[in-house]
Amino acid sequence: MTDRVTAYDTAPDLYEEHQELVRTMAQLPLRERLLRRAALADRDTLTAPEEDGKALQAIRSAALKLAKHDQTHGTAAGPVAPATLGADSPTTDLRSYVRQEYAAWSSRP
């Protein structure tokens, strides 16, 4: 699995990424929008304690939307299959999925 350091090596600053998404959201393909929002939620909640339900819900929701899209459209790029993820999946598994997909997306030519 891809760790956060490797997955987000080339990612823009959190604030810049948020602003870019706000500006371009309507023009982005759906999968890219879901992926970037999930990665942003992951990065934004890295220091959130496990007890912070609101923060964890943000990453869980975004990751599950991405996984559902990837399962439906066969668009997953990494070794963890989206079909293995669900509402009862540990947050760490969902984060790993987002990171693997972001790493694959951001390293494309």
N, C-alpha and C positions, 0 to 999 in steps of 0.2 A: 504494500500500500504506500501511497505517496504521503509523506509528511507535510505539514503546513509550510515549513521553510522551503522545501523544494517546489511544492505546488504553486506557491505565491511569489517565487523569486522575481518574476518579471511583472508582477501585478502593480498597477498604479497605486499611489497613496489612497487610503480609504476615502478621504474627502473628495479627491479628484475622481475616483471611480464612481462614487455616489452622484456627483454632479454630472458626469458623463452619461450615466444611466438615465438620469432625469431628463437630460437634453435629448437623448437619442432613443429612448424607450420605444416609441411608436414605430421607428424605422428598423428596429432590430428583428431578425428572425426569432420566432418564439423560443426555440431551444437556446439560443444565445442569451436571450433575456432571462430565461429560467436559470441557466447556468451561472450567469454573472450575478444575479440576485442571490442565488444560493451561496456562491463564493463570498459575496459581500457580507451576508448574514453570518457565515462561518468566521470570517476574519473579524467581524465586529463583535463577536461573542466569545472570542478565544479566552478572555480572562474572566468571563462570567462564571460564578460558582454554580455547581450542580443544583443548588437550591433555588437559583434564579429561574423560576418557571417561565417568565415572560421571554427572557433571552433565549432559553433553550427551545421554547416553542417556535421562535423565529427561524432558527436553523432547521429544526425538525420539519416544519411546514414547507420551507423552501426546498429542502433536500428531497422530501417525498414528492413534491410536484415535479421536480426534475426527474426523479426515478420513474414516476408514472409515465411521463412523456417519453422517456427513453425506452421503457418497456413497450409502450404502444407503438412507437415508431422504429424500434430497432436501432436507435442512435447512440447507444452507450459505446464508449471507446476503450474502457479499461477492463481489467480482469474480473472485477466484482460486478456480477450481473444485477441489474435493477430489480429483477424478479425476486431476488433474495431479501429485498428490503420491504418493510411495511411499518405500520403504525406502532408495532411493538418492538421495532429494532432499537438497539441501544444508540444513543446520540453519537457515540464514537464511530459506529459503523456508518451512520449517515454522513458524518463529517468526512470520513475516509472516502466515501463514494464521491462526494462533491469535489474533494481534492484530486482524486484520480481523474475525474472528468475535466476539471479545470486545467490540470497539468497537460492533458492530451490536447485540449482546445488551444491553450496558449502556446503550445510548442509547434502547432501546425504552421506550414510555410505561408 
